[in-house]
Amino acid sequence: MAETADGSSATAAKVMQDEAADKAAAHDEPARSSSKADEPAELRSKELAPAPDSGGDLDGHPAEVQGDEDQEARKRVRLLQEQQRLQQRMRQRICQGPASEDATAPPCPPLLPMQAQQNAGHAAFDGLPAAIPGLFREAPRMDPRDVQVWADFRSAFKKYMLQLSEEALQQSLPQVDLRRMRFSANALGGLVSGQVCMNYLNNSCRRGLRCIDRHPPRSQWARCRSELKRKPCPMGDQCFLPSCLYFHLTEGQDSAAHQAEMEGIASADQRRPGSAAQHADP
C-alpha cells in the first residue's frame, strides 16, 4: 500500500510538471512569433542603414559631392531669378520710358504698338483710366525726341542720296545726256545692259534713272534706229506694234509696192501729151 501511494504521488508530480511546461511553452510562442515578425523590419533597417564606407549617402555618392551639386543647383536658380528680374526691369523701363537720361546718350527707339496702346489707355483723361477699359484707345504716340530723331535721319538720308547722285552724274559716261536728267540712264550707277532702250528711242521710257538699258543722246538716235531696222523683229508677223523699231516683211512689201506705184505714176505722167509743156509753163 505504501508503494502504491508513492507511485501515485510521483505520477501526480510528473503531470504537474508537464502542465507547467506546457503553460510556459504556450506563453513563449506569441513572443517568438512577434520577434519573427519584427525580423524583416530590422533587416530592412539594417540594409537601409548607411554603411561606414559609403559616407552616409543613400545613392552611393559621397555626401560632399551631393552637397556640391545642391549648391550648384541653388546658384543656377539664383542666376535665373536675377536674369528674370533684370528682364522685367528692362521691360518696365522700355514701357514707361526713361525718366531721366543723359543728354549725350542716344534716344530710345519708338515704343512697340501694343505697349504704346497700353500706355495710352492708362494715360487717358489726364492720367485717369477710361470708363470702359478696352473700348477707348488712343492712337499710339511716339516720344517727341524719337520723332525728331526720325526727322533728322530722313533729312540726312535725303542729303546723302542727293550727294551720291551728283557724284554719279559727274563720273558718268559722256553718252549720258546730262541736260535731260529725267531720261538719263543709270545716273545713280547699278546694273547696266548693253542694248539700247527701245522706249527711250520712242520717247516713252518711264523708268528714267532706274532703267538698266542704255539711253543714247539724241544725236545718235538715227544711227541706232537704222541699226535696229537691219535686224528682223523677233515677233515676226505677230508683231502689231506700230512703234516697233525692228524690220518687218510687211514693211518691205509695202515699201516695194509703194515704190512701184510711184514709178508707174511717174511714167504715165511722162507719156501724156502736153505733160511736159504743162510742167514747163509757169
C-alpha positions as CSV (number, residue, x, y, z in Angstrom):
1,M,0.0,0.0,0.0
2,A,2.9,2.4,0.8
3,E,4.4,1.6,-2.6
4,T,1.1,2.4,-4.4
5,A,0.9,5.8,-2.6
6,D,4.4,6.7,-3.5
7,G,3.8,5.8,-7.2
8,S,0.6,7.9,-7.4
9,S,2.4,10.9,-5.8
10,A,5.2,10.6,-8.3
11,T,2.8,10.4,-11.2
12,A,0.9,13.4,-10.0
13,A,4.1,15.4,-9.6
14,K,5.1,14.5,-13.1
15,V,1.7,15.5,-14.5
16,M,2.0,18.8,-12.7
17,Q,5.5,19.4,-14.2
18,D,4.2,18.6,-17.7
19,E,1.3,21.1,-17.3
20,A,3.7,23.8,-16.1
21,A,6.0,23.1,-19.1
22,D,3.0,23.3,-21.5
23,K,1.9,26.6,-20.0
24,A,5.4,28.0,-20.3
25,A,5.6,26.9,-23.9
26,A,2.2,28.5,-24.7
27,H,3.3,31.7,-23.1
28,D,6.6,31.8,-25.0
29,E,5.0,31.2,-28.5
30,P,3.5,34.7,-29.1
31,A,6.8,36.3,-28.0
32,R,8.6,34.2,-30.5
33,S,6.1,35.0,-33.3
34,S,6.3,38.7,-32.6
35,S,10.1,38.6,-32.7
36,K,9.9,36.7,-36.0
37,A,7.5,39.3,-37.4
38,D,9.9,42.1,-36.4
39,E,12.9,40.4,-38.0
40,P,12.2,41.7,-41.6
41,A,11.8,45.3,-40.4
42,E,15.1,45.1,-38.5
43,L,16.7,43.6,-41.5
44,R,15.3,46.4,-43.8
45,S,16.6,49.0,-41.3
46,K,20.0,47.3,-41.3
47,E,20.0,47.2,-45.2
48,L,18.9,50.8,-45.4
49,A,21.3,52.0,-42.8
50,P,24.4,53.7,-44.4
51,A,27.5,51.6,-44.4
52,P,30.6,53.1,-42.9
53,D,32.4,53.0,-46.3
54,S,29.6,54.8,-48.2
55,G,30.0,58.1,-46.4
56,G,26.3,58.4,-45.4
57,D,24.8,58.7,-49.0
58,L,21.9,56.6,-50.0
59,D,22.6,56.7,-53.7
60,G,26.1,55.6,-53.5
61,H,27.6,59.1,-53.9
62,P,29.7,60.8,-51.2
63,A,27.9,63.3,-49.1
64,E,30.4,66.0,-50.1
65,V,29.6,65.5,-53.9
66,Q,25.9,65.7,-53.2
67,G,26.4,68.9,-51.2
68,D,28.3,70.5,-54.1
69,E,25.6,69.5,-56.6
70,D,23.0,71.1,-54.4
71,Q,25.0,74.3,-54.1
72,E,25.4,74.5,-57.9
73,A,21.7,73.9,-58.4
74,R,20.9,76.7,-55.9
75,K,23.4,79.0,-57.7
76,R,21.7,78.3,-61.1
77,V,18.3,79.0,-59.6
78,R,19.6,82.3,-58.2
79,L,21.1,83.3,-61.6
80,L,17.9,82.5,-63.4
81,Q,15.9,84.6,-60.9
82,E,18.3,87.5,-61.2
83,Q,18.0,87.3,-65.0
84,Q,14.3,87.3,-64.8
85,R,14.3,90.4,-62.5
86,L,16.7,92.2,-64.9
87,Q,14.5,91.4,-67.9
88,Q,11.4,92.6,-66.0
89,R,13.1,95.8,-65.1
90,M,14.2,96.4,-68.7
91,R,10.6,95.8,-69.9
92,Q,9.2,98.2,-67.4
93,R,11.8,100.8,-68.3
94,I,11.0,100.5,-72.0
95,C,7.3,100.6,-71.4
96,Q,7.4,103.6,-69.1
97,G,10.1,105.5,-70.9
98,P,13.3,106.7,-69.3
99,A,12.5,109.3,-66.6
100,S,16.0,110.8,-66.5
101,E,18.6,110.2,-69.2
102,D,21.9,111.6,-70.1
103,A,21.7,114.3,-72.8
104,T,24.6,112.8,-74.7
105,A,23.1,109.3,-74.7
106,P,21.2,108.2,-77.9
107,P,17.4,108.4,-77.6
108,C,15.4,105.2,-77.0
109,P,13.7,103.6,-80.0
110,P,10.0,104.0,-80.5
111,L,7.6,102.0,-78.4
112,L,6.1,98.8,-79.7
113,P,2.4,99.2,-80.9
114,M,0.9,97.1,-78.0
115,Q,3.0,98.9,-75.4
116,A,2.1,102.3,-76.8
117,Q,-1.6,101.4,-76.8
118,Q,-1.4,100.2,-73.2
119,N,0.3,103.4,-72.1
120,A,-2.2,105.4,-74.0
121,G,-5.1,103.6,-72.3
122,H,-3.7,104.2,-68.8
123,A,-2.9,107.8,-69.6
124,A,-6.3,108.7,-70.9
125,F,-8.2,111.7,-69.5
126,D,-5.1,113.2,-67.9
127,G,-4.0,110.1,-66.1
128,L,-7.4,108.8,-65.1
129,P,-8.3,105.4,-66.6
130,A,-11.0,105.1,-69.2
131,A,-14.6,104.5,-68.1
132,I,-14.9,101.3,-70.2
133,P,-11.4,99.8,-70.5
134,G,-10.7,98.1,-73.8
135,L,-13.2,100.2,-75.9
136,F,-11.5,103.6,-75.7
137,R,-7.9,103.5,-77.1
138,E,-5.9,106.5,-78.2
139,A,-3.6,106.3,-81.2
140,P,0.0,105.2,-80.4
141,R,2.1,108.3,-79.7
142,M,5.9,108.5,-80.1
143,D,8.2,110.4,-77.9
144,P,9.0,113.8,-79.3
145,R,12.6,113.0,-79.1
146,D,12.1,109.9,-81.2
147,V,10.1,111.9,-83.8
148,Q,12.9,114.4,-84.0
149,V,15.5,111.6,-84.4
150,W,13.5,110.1,-87.3
151,A,13.1,113.5,-88.9
152,D,16.9,114.1,-88.7
153,F,17.5,110.7,-90.1
154,R,15.2,111.3,-93.1
155,S,16.9,114.7,-93.9
156,A,20.4,113.2,-93.6
157,F,19.5,110.3,-95.8
158,K,18.0,112.6,-98.4
159,K,21.1,114.7,-98.4
160,Y,23.3,111.5,-98.7
161,M,21.3,110.3,-101.7
162,L,21.5,113.6,-103.5
163,Q,25.2,113.7,-102.9
164,L,25.6,110.2,-104.4
165,S,23.5,111.2,-107.4
166,E,25.6,114.3,-108.0
167,E,28.9,112.3,-107.8
168,A,27.5,109.6,-110.1
169,L,26.5,112.3,-112.7
170,Q,29.9,113.8,-112.5
171,Q,31.6,110.5,-113.1
172,S,29.1,109.3,-115.7
173,L,29.9,108.3,-119.3
174,P,29.9,111.0,-122.0
175,Q,27.0,109.4,-123.9
176,V,24.6,110.1,-121.0
177,D,22.6,113.2,-121.7
178,L,23.2,115.4,-118.6
179,R,20.7,118.0,-119.8
180,R,17.8,115.6,-119.6
181,M,18.4,114.0,-116.2
182,R,14.9,112.6,-116.1
183,F,15.7,110.4,-119.1
184,S,19.4,109.7,-118.4
185,A,20.2,106.0,-117.9
186,N,21.9,104.7,-114.9
187,A,22.7,108.1,-113.4
188,L,23.0,106.6,-110.0
189,G,25.0,103.6,-111.0
190,G,24.0,100.0,-110.9
191,L,23.1,97.3,-113.4
192,V,23.8,98.2,-117.0
193,S,22.8,96.2,-120.1
194,G,24.5,96.6,-123.5
195,Q,21.3,97.1,-125.5
196,V,19.6,100.4,-126.3
197,C,16.3,101.3,-124.6
198,M,13.6,100.9,-127.3
199,N,11.2,103.0,-125.2
200,Y,13.7,105.8,-124.9
201,L,14.1,105.9,-128.7
202,N,10.3,106.2,-129.0
203,N,10.2,108.9,-126.2
204,S,8.2,106.6,-124.0
205,C,10.7,105.4,-121.3
206,R,9.0,105.8,-117.9
207,R,11.8,104.3,-115.8
208,G,14.2,107.2,-116.1
209,L,17.1,106.8,-113.6
210,R,16.0,103.2,-112.8
211,C,16.3,102.0,-116.4
212,I,19.1,99.4,-116.9
213,D,19.2,99.9,-120.7
214,R,21.4,102.4,-122.4
215,H,19.9,105.8,-123.2
216,P,21.9,107.4,-126.1
217,P,21.9,111.1,-126.8
218,R,19.5,112.4,-129.5
219,S,22.4,112.8,-131.9
220,Q,22.8,109.0,-132.0
221,W,19.1,108.2,-132.4
222,A,19.1,108.0,-136.2
223,R,22.1,105.6,-136.2
224,C,20.6,103.4,-133.5
225,R,17.3,103.2,-135.4
226,S,19.0,102.3,-138.7
227,E,20.9,99.6,-137.0
228,L,17.7,98.2,-135.5
229,K,16.0,98.3,-138.9
230,R,18.6,95.9,-140.2
231,K,17.5,93.2,-137.7
232,P,14.3,91.2,-138.2
233,C,11.7,91.5,-135.5
234,P,11.7,88.6,-133.0
235,M,7.9,88.5,-133.0
236,G,7.7,88.2,-136.8
237,D,4.3,88.6,-138.4
238,Q,2.7,88.5,-134.9
239,C,4.1,91.9,-134.0
240,F,1.4,94.6,-134.2
241,L,3.2,97.4,-132.5
242,P,3.2,100.5,-134.7
243,S,6.3,101.8,-132.9
244,C,8.4,98.7,-133.3
245,L,11.9,99.6,-134.4
246,Y,12.8,96.2,-135.9
247,F,12.4,95.2,-139.6
248,H,9.2,93.5,-140.7
249,L,8.5,91.7,-144.0
250,T,5.2,93.5,-144.4
251,E,7.0,96.8,-144.3
252,G,9.4,95.7,-147.1
253,Q,6.4,94.5,-149.3
254,D,4.5,97.7,-148.7
255,S,7.6,99.8,-149.5
256,A,8.3,97.9,-152.7
257,A,4.6,98.2,-153.8
258,H,4.6,101.9,-153.0
259,Q,7.8,102.4,-154.9
260,A,6.4,100.5,-158.0
261,E,3.2,102.5,-157.8
262,M,5.2,105.8,-157.7
263,E,7.3,104.7,-160.7
264,G,4.1,103.8,-162.7
265,I,2.6,107.2,-161.9
266,A,5.7,109.0,-163.0
267,S,6.0,107.0,-166.3
268,A,2.3,107.7,-167.0
269,D,2.8,111.4,-166.5
270,Q,5.7,111.3,-168.9
271,R,3.6,109.5,-171.6
272,R,0.8,112.0,-171.6
273,P,0.9,114.6,-174.4
274,G,1.4,118.1,-173.1
275,S,2.5,117.0,-169.7
276,A,6.0,118.3,-170.3
277,A,4.5,121.6,-171.6
278,Q,2.3,121.9,-168.6
279,H,5.2,121.3,-166.3
280,A,7.3,123.8,-168.2
281,D,4.8,126.6,-168.2
282,P,4.9,128.8,-165.1
